């Protein structure tokens, strides 16, 4: 089993301009991971990333440490950095965590949601629907991102910065899990769950909204195939 280095909260470069570059690289890599353009297990070479962004390895290392602290990258001693590839047990833990947190998030969102917020959610649902009817890998990535953004919008409306940070990480990790284990390659939000959730938010029906949220998370998890297919050798995989 590879030795994974323990990641402390990452120190940033002392030079403010380097700090800004490290943050920008972190943001770009994070978007690529969450949007599934970088698959789980992909090696993130410091030299290659440095060449792509025209920065030193020190700056790249700081960006990778940020992602490792968030759980989106794993750093292995003497091997380098890789996009995280969560185990089936870790995948289940992600959704168990969402079941604990998101009913509270939506209850808080209901307390604070304004008519302007509801209108913004409606526009967002229209965007999700448009992506669902488009074809191609880019449209699929946009659909998955829009689906995750719905949950992040709820967290933002809830007004709790700590919960919002937790949700940001959980949605990102969920995208990794879906990339690795999703049967359909989609986010399983095609049950009109978001529209039902928004109707409950607009009606200020906390109990219904919480029940719908739990059902929605069940739908996402039901689309996962958590058999350890990733443990197949290349020869076995190609002979299927």
Secondary structure, 3 states (H helix, E strand, C coil): CCCECCCCCCCCCCCHHHHHHHHHHHHHHHHHHHCCCCCCCCEECHHHHHHHHCCCHHHHHHHHHHHHHHCCEEEECCCEEEECCCCHHHHHHHHHHHHHHHHHHHHHHHHHCCHHHHHHHHHHHHHHHHHHCCCCHHHHHHHHHHHHHHHHHHHHHHCCHHHHHHHHHHHHHHHHHHHHHECCCCCCCCCCHHHHHHHHHHCCCHHHHHHHHHHHHHHHHHCECCCCHHHCCHHHHHCC
